[in-house]
Amino acid sequence: MFQKLQQKWKVNGGRLLLIILTFALGGSLCGLAGRKLLGLTSLEKNWLWVVIYIVLISVLWPVCVLLVSVPLGQFRFFRNYIGRLFGRMAGKKASGQKTHLAIFASGAGSNARRLIEHFQSNPDVNINLIVCNKPDAGVIQIAKDHHIEVCMIERETFFSGTGYVDVFKKHHTDWIILAGFLWKIPPALIAAFPNRIVNIHPALLPKYGGKGMYGKRVHEAVIDHNETESGISIHFVDEFYDHGKLIFQARCPVTPEDTADTLAEKIHQLEHLHYPIELQKLLQKK
């Protein structure tokens, strides 16, 4: 049972315990509040009392659970959970109509983790596939921790074959999100997902983009050219490296004391802050 809940909500064991505790404490607080409020009336404990009590706790439950979720650090989960419940009651979009994302990553996966955590309780977005080209990449363990399927790709099929389009169709993929993925996206995928492939680059494009410009190389180039600022560029992916239409840019200063490592840390902070939010805005618009 607990394993199924972990898979359904895409949380680890620790978070699952906090969520269950929030349900329990919120329910207890709701029941106590309902009895206290009815105690202020002169109603006798008969069928009418029971009916009013049920109505009261139905109204109080969302408020009580949200209150308890704050100190337990689960407010975002329950805000989205309750929103999903009301959405279903109102006949809104069902879970089967979610927007499905596939995240491509080649390395440690810090941006992928941030995206997963941001969207894990969103009722309208489902990250259901991690695509990776390196068997030892850290992002694979992140996918396992969040019970997300991993698709390991090999170069020949990716570039000369179908580009794994059939795999994405099987997973009902709507958008492809690149989060530190080092291979160029082949024409087959670009044709299958027009204006639905997004990348984040660790510099202010069009500067310091192109083939071979990734990771530390970008930051070294920025410093070598005595730039006074750098930043991130979120953009659509087309047939050329780091060339597609810009969606968003954020900037940070580059000081004389900066090294490639210190600049990389500044860039990571911008990525983790802005990438999930800007993607959410983009998905809402589309």
N, C-alpha and C positions, 0 to 999 in steps of 0.2 A: 504493500500500500504506500509506504513512505517513498519507495523508489519511484513509483508511478507519479507521485506528487512532485518529486524532484524533477522528473523529466517534463512534466506538464508545465511547471512554472520556471524551469531552467535555473534552478538554484542549487547550491551545495547543501550538505547536511546541516551545517551551522545556521545558515539562513532559514532553512526549513523549520528548524526548532524555534527560531524567533518568530516566524510567521504563525506557527501553531500556537505559541504562547500568546501572541497578540490576539488571535481568534478567541482563545480561552478567557483571557483577562478582559477583553472587550465585551464578550458575552456576559461575563459576571457583572461588570460595571453596568451594562445595559439592564440586566434583570434587577439589580439593586436600585437603579435610578427609577425604573418603572414602578417598583413597589413603594418607594418613597413618595413618588408623585401621587399614586393612588391613595396612600395613607393620609394625604392632605385633604382627601374628600371624605364624604360621609357614606360612601357606597359600601354595602355589605358584600361579602365574598360569595357571590352567586354567579350565574351564567353571564350576566351583564358585566360584572367585574372582570371575568376571564376574557370576554371579548375586547373590552377596553384595554386590558393589560396587553393582549396580543398586538393590538393596533399600536399601542405606545412603544413597545419594545421594537416593533418593525420600523418605527420612525427614529427611535433613539439609537438603534444598532450601528448604522453607518457613522454617526457622530462619535459614539463611544469607541469604536474600533480605531477611527482616525486619531482620536486623542491618545489612546494607548500606543499606537504605532509610532508616535513621535519620539518618546524616550527610548524605544526599542530600535530605532533607526530603520523602520519599515514603512515610513509614510508614503514614499513613492509607489511601492508595491500596492498598498491598500487603496491609495487614491485611484490608481488605474484599475484595480480589481473591482472596486465599487462602481467606477464609471462604466466598466464592462457590464456589470449586472444591470445597471439602469438602462444601458444601451440595448441590451437584449429584451428587457421588458418593454422598451419603446419600439421594438421591432427594427432596430438599426442593424448595421453591418454585423454579420455573424463571424465567428472565428475562422470559418472556412473561406472567408473572403478577405483575409488579411493580405497585406502586401508582403511578399516573401523576398528576403534579401540573401544573396550569396556573398560572403566576404572572402576576398582573395588576399593571402598574406604569405610571405616567404621567410619571415624571421621570428623574433621573440613574440610578436603579437600584442604589444601594449595598446596600439590603436584598436585592434580587433576586440580586445578585452573591454576597452572603454565603450565601444559601440554596443557590445553584447549587454553590458551592465545598464547602459542607457535605455535600450529598447526592450529589455527582458520582461517588463511588466506593461508594455504598451499594448493595448488591446487591438491595435490596427496593424502592427508590424511584427513579423516573425523572421528571425535570423535562423534559418534551418539548414544551412550548409556552409562549411569552411572549405575553401579550395587552396591547396598548398602544393608546391613543387619541390619541397625539401623534406625528406623523411625525418630529419632531426630538428626541425623548426619548433620553437617553443610554442607557437600558436596551436599546435596539435594537442598539447596537454590542456591548453585553455579550452579548446573545443570539447575535450573529454570531460573536463570539470563541469561544463555547462550542458552536457548531454546533447551536443550538436554533432551531426554527422560530418565526417571529413572525406573529401574527395581528393586523393593523391593523383596528380596529373603527370604525364610524361611528355617530353618535348615533341616527339614525332607526331603523336596524335593531336597535340594542342595546336601545332603550327601547320601541319600538312594534312591533317584529317578534318574532323568535323568541329574541332575546337570544343568538344564535349557539350555541344548544344543539346544533344539528347538527354544528357544527365540533368541539365538545368530545366528542361521541359518536364522531366520526371518529378523534379522538386518544385514545380510551378514557380520558378524564379521570375520575379518581376524586375529586379534591379541587381546589378553587379557592383559591389563596392570594393575598391582597391585600398588596402591598408598595409602598405609596405610590401607590395608585390613587384618583383623585379623583372619579370618577363613582359615584353611588349604584347599587347592584346591583338590577336590575329583578326583578319578581315571577316572571317566567318562569325565570330562573336559580335563584332561591331555591327554587322548587318542584322544579326538576330536581336540585338538590344540597342536600337538607335536612340541616342540621347538618354540612355538608361544605364550607362556605365560611368561611374564617378571615381576620381582619383584625388589624392591629396599629395602635394609636392612641398618639400621643406625649403622653399625659397619663394621669392616674389617673381613669378613668371611674368614676362617671357625671359627674364634673366636666369641664368644658371639652370636651365633645363636641357633636355636632349639625351641622346644615348650615353649611357655611362654615368650620368649625373644623378646619383642617389646617395643617401646616407652621409657619411663623413666627407665624401668628396665635394658635396655641395657646400658644406660649411667651410671647408678649407678654401674653396674658390672664392666665397664671399669675403673671407678675411684677407686672402691674398690680393684682392682687388680694392682693399681699403674701403669697403662699403660701410656706411654709418647706420644702416638698418637692414634687417632681413625679415623673414616671416613665413607664412604658409599661403599656399594657393590651392583652393578646392576648385576642380574643373571637370567638365565632361571629357571623356576619352574619345579620340578619333584615331585615324590611321597613322598619326605621327606622334613621336614622343613628346609628352608635356605640351601639347599644342591645342587641345580642345577649348571650347568657350569657357571663360572664367565664370564661376559661380560666386566665389567669396575669397577675399584676402584679409589677413590680419598681420600686423607688423610688430616688430620688437627692435629695440636699439642694439647696435653692435658697438661695443666699447673697445678702446685700444687694448684693454686687458683680456678681452675674450680670446679663447682658444676654440678649436673645432668642437671640443667636448663641452665647454660651457655654453657655446652657442646652440649646440644640439639640445641641451637641457631646456633652454629658452623655447626652442622650436617645439619640443615635445609638450611643453605646457600649453602652448597655443593649440597644438593638434588635439590634445585631450579635451581642452575647453570648448573648441569651436566645431570640430568635425561632427560630433553627434547632433549638436543643435542645428547646424546648417543642413545636415541631411534630413533631419525631421521637418524643417521648414520646406525643403525641396519636395519631400514625399507628400506633405499636406497640400502643396500647390498642385501637384500632378494628380 
